[in-house]
């Protein structure tokens, strides 16, 4: 079975992974810029020295931005170099992906835009046909139609690749929506355990009703208000509940309850991860 396991991994005092155990599936790695996402992925790919233990199936990584390294003078030469070092590299598939993304294989590498370099890196990683693929901010520098096309290709790759493990990083929740089922949050080099979105959704209710009834519901459920707004006599509160928000509380308090969509839920998970790592000096 495809796996990726990290135990007590540290790197350059900027990465701390007490324990991370992933099996096949699609995971979103999210945190603000500077959180350590690229450091984590480069460490997993073997590009950085680490302390601790990393146990992983064969890995391919698509780096991001200035970190992207393309071999040769043209895209075609880069693909041939990848084919030379990767036993399972699928040249036909790489060319098909780049054609779908409107990248000319005859293009000079130095003439490629940041977004085009990102696409070449992604196509190369996917065509490596490794059990584990790491895509570092793959949507950076892409316009909306190209982002949509790349998302479609990633989803198609997943459907055609049983037992595949993908970790896709981003600092934006919208990049992960519709792609991943589990989210790994990062803040200031600390990596948290993956969170299943459907499992967490009932813990993040949105309560609407009179201020008195909403406050009563929060108290009954021992829920924590995260964001509150009011319009006239109606109050709306985004909350976090330690248990799935109970139906009997809704009935007793005479309020309406809805739940966050995936983008809102991911943003809330990131915010809670940030709050959990704040120091006393930051809180004061």
QUIHUHU-V526448 format. One record per residue. N is the residue number from 1. RES is the residue in three letters. BURIAL is # if it has 16 or more other ideal C-beta (glycine too) atoms within 10 Angstrom, else .. Layout:
# QUIHUHU-V526448
n:N res:RES burial:BURIAL
n:N res:RES burial:BURIAL
This chain:
# QUIHUHU-V526448
n:1 res:UNK burial:.
n:2 res:UNK burial:#
n:3 res:UNK burial:.
n:4 res:UNK burial:#
n:5 res:UNK burial:.
n:6 res:UNK burial:#
n:7 res:UNK burial:.
n:8 res:UNK burial:.
n:9 res:UNK burial:#
n:10 res:UNK burial:.
n:11 res:UNK burial:#
n:12 res:UNK burial:.
n:13 res:UNK burial:.
n:14 res:UNK burial:.
n:15 res:UNK burial:#
n:16 res:UNK burial:#
n:17 res:UNK burial:#
n:18 res:UNK burial:.
n:19 res:UNK burial:.
n:20 res:UNK burial:#
n:21 res:UNK burial:.
n:22 res:UNK burial:#
n:23 res:UNK burial:.
n:24 res:UNK burial:#
n:25 res:UNK burial:#
n:26 res:UNK burial:#
n:27 res:UNK burial:#
n:28 res:UNK burial:#
n:29 res:UNK burial:#
n:30 res:UNK burial:#
n:31 res:UNK burial:#
n:32 res:UNK burial:.
n:33 res:UNK burial:.
n:34 res:UNK burial:.
n:35 res:UNK burial:#
n:36 res:UNK burial:#
n:37 res:UNK burial:#
n:38 res:UNK burial:#
n:39 res:UNK burial:#
n:40 res:UNK burial:#
n:41 res:UNK burial:#
n:42 res:UNK burial:#
n:43 res:UNK burial:#
n:44 res:UNK burial:#
n:45 res:UNK burial:#
n:46 res:UNK burial:.
n:47 res:UNK burial:.
n:48 res:UNK burial:#
n:49 res:UNK burial:.
n:50 res:UNK burial:#
n:51 res:UNK burial:.
n:52 res:UNK burial:#
n:53 res:UNK burial:.
n:54 res:UNK burial:#
n:55 res:UNK burial:.
n:56 res:UNK burial:#
n:57 res:UNK burial:.
n:58 res:UNK burial:.
n:59 res:UNK burial:#
n:60 res:UNK burial:#
n:61 res:UNK burial:#
n:62 res:UNK burial:#
n:63 res:UNK burial:#
n:64 res:UNK burial:#
n:65 res:UNK burial:.
n:66 res:UNK burial:.
n:67 res:UNK burial:.
n:68 res:UNK burial:#
n:69 res:UNK burial:.
n:70 res:UNK burial:#
n:71 res:UNK burial:.
n:72 res:UNK burial:.
n:73 res:UNK burial:.
n:74 res:UNK burial:#
n:75 res:UNK burial:#
n:76 res:UNK burial:#
n:77 res:UNK burial:.
n:78 res:UNK burial:#
n:79 res:UNK burial:#
n:80 res:UNK burial:.
n:81 res:UNK burial:.
n:82 res:UNK burial:#
n:83 res:UNK burial:#
n:84 res:UNK burial:.
n:85 res:UNK burial:.
n:86 res:UNK burial:#
n:87 res:UNK burial:.
n:88 res:UNK burial:.
n:89 res:UNK burial:#
n:90 res:UNK burial:.
n:91 res:UNK burial:.
n:92 res:UNK burial:.
n:93 res:UNK burial:#
n:94 res:UNK burial:#
n:95 res:UNK burial:#
n:96 res:UNK burial:.
n:97 res:UNK burial:#
n:98 res:UNK burial:#
n:99 res:UNK burial:.
n:100 res:UNK burial:.
n:101 res:UNK burial:#
n:102 res:UNK burial:.
n:103 res:UNK burial:#
n:104 res:UNK burial:.
n:105 res:UNK burial:.
n:106 res:UNK burial:.
n:107 res:UNK burial:.
n:108 res:UNK burial:.
n:109 res:UNK burial:#
n:110 res:UNK burial:.
n:111 res:UNK burial:.
n:112 res:UNK burial:#
n:113 res:UNK burial:.
n:114 res:UNK burial:.
n:115 res:UNK burial:#
n:116 res:UNK burial:#
n:117 res:UNK burial:#
n:118 res:UNK burial:#
n:119 res:UNK burial:#
n:120 res:UNK burial:#
n:121 res:UNK burial:#
n:122 res:UNK burial:#
n:123 res:UNK burial:#
n:124 res:UNK burial:#
n:125 res:UNK burial:#
n:126 res:UNK burial:#
n:127 res:UNK burial:#
n:128 res:UNK burial:#
n:129 res:UNK burial:#
n:130 res:UNK burial:#
n:131 res:UNK burial:#
n:132 res:UNK burial:#
n:133 res:UNK burial:#
n:134 res:UNK burial:#
n:135 res:UNK burial:#
n:136 res:UNK burial:#
n:137 res:UNK burial:#
n:138 res:UNK burial:#
n:139 res:UNK burial:#
n:140 res:UNK burial:#
n:141 res:UNK burial:#
n:142 res:UNK burial:#
n:143 res:UNK burial:.
n:144 res:UNK burial:.
n:145 res:UNK burial:.
n:146 res:UNK burial:#
n:147 res:UNK burial:#
n:148 res:UNK burial:.
n:149 res:UNK burial:.
n:150 res:UNK burial:#
n:151 res:UNK burial:#
n:152 res:UNK burial:.
n:153 res:UNK burial:#
n:154 res:UNK burial:#
n:155 res:UNK burial:.
n:156 res:UNK burial:.
n:157 res:UNK burial:#
n:158 res:UNK burial:#
n:159 res:UNK burial:.
n:160 res:UNK burial:.
n:161 res:UNK burial:#
n:162 res:UNK burial:.
n:163 res:UNK burial:.
n:164 res:UNK burial:#
n:165 res:UNK burial:#
n:166 res:UNK burial:#
n:167 res:UNK burial:#
n:168 res:UNK burial:#
n:169 res:UNK burial:#
n:170 res:UNK burial:#
n:171 res:UNK burial:#
n:172 res:UNK burial:.
n:173 res:UNK burial:#
n:174 res:UNK burial:.
n:175 res:UNK burial:#
n:176 res:UNK burial:#
n:177 res:UNK burial:#
n:178 res:UNK burial:.
n:179 res:UNK burial:#
n:180 res:UNK burial:#
n:181 res:UNK burial:#
n:182 res:UNK burial:#
n:183 res:UNK burial:#
n:184 res:UNK burial:#
n:185 res:UNK burial:#
n:186 res:UNK burial:#
n:187 res:UNK burial:#
n:188 res:UNK burial:#
n:189 res:UNK burial:#
n:190 res:UNK burial:#
n:191 res:UNK burial:#
n:192 res:UNK burial:#
n:193 res:UNK burial:.
n:194 res:UNK burial:#
n:195 res:UNK burial:#
n:196 res:UNK burial:.
n:197 res:UNK burial:#
n:198 res:UNK burial:.
n:199 res:UNK burial:.
n:200 res:UNK burial:#
n:201 res:UNK burial:#
n:202 res:UNK burial:.
n:203 res:UNK burial:#
n:204 res:UNK burial:#
n:205 res:UNK burial:#
n:206 res:UNK burial:#
n:207 res:UNK burial:#
n:208 res:UNK burial:#
n:209 res:UNK burial:#
n:210 res:UNK burial:.
n:211 res:UNK burial:.
n:212 res:UNK burial:.
n:213 res:UNK burial:#
n:214 res:UNK burial:#
n:215 res:UNK burial:#
n:216 res:UNK burial:#
n:217 res:UNK burial:#
n:218 res:UNK burial:#
n:219 res:UNK burial:.
n:220 res:UNK burial:.
n:221 res:UNK burial:#
n:222 res:UNK burial:.
n:223 res:UNK burial:#
n:224 res:UNK burial:.
n:225 res:UNK burial:.
n:226 res:UNK burial:.
n:227 res:UNK burial:.
n:228 res:UNK burial:.
n:229 res:UNK burial:.
n:230 res:UNK burial:.
n:231 res:UNK burial:.
n:232 res:UNK burial:.
n:233 res:UNK burial:.
n:234 res:UNK burial:.
n:235 res:UNK burial:#
n:236 res:UNK burial:#
n:237 res:UNK burial:#
n:238 res:UNK burial:#
n:239 res:UNK burial:#
n:240 res:UNK burial:#
n:241 res:UNK burial:#
n:242 res:UNK burial:.
n:243 res:UNK burial:.
n:244 res:UNK burial:.
n:245 res:UNK burial:#
n:246 res:UNK burial:#
n:247 res:UNK burial:.
n:248 res:UNK burial:.
n:249 res:UNK burial:#
n:250 res:UNK burial:#
n:251 res:UNK burial:.
n:252 res:UNK burial:.
n:253 res:UNK burial:#
n:254 res:UNK burial:.
n:255 res:UNK burial:#
n:256 res:UNK burial:.
n:257 res:UNK burial:#
n:258 res:UNK burial:.
n:259 res:UNK burial:.
n:260 res:UNK burial:#
n:261 res:UNK burial:.
n:262 res:UNK burial:#
n:263 res:UNK burial:.
n:264 res:UNK burial:#
n:265 res:UNK burial:#
n:266 res:UNK burial:#
n:267 res:UNK burial:.
n:268 res:UNK burial:#
n:269 res:UNK burial:#
n:270 res:UNK burial:#
n:271 res:UNK burial:.
n:272 res:UNK burial:#
n:273 res:UNK burial:#
n:274 res:UNK burial:#
n:275 res:UNK burial:.
n:276 res:UNK burial:.
n:277 res:UNK burial:.
n:278 res:UNK burial:.
n:279 res:UNK burial:.
n:280 res:UNK burial:.
n:281 res:UNK burial:.
n:282 res:UNK burial:.
n:283 res:UNK burial:.
n:284 res:UNK burial:.
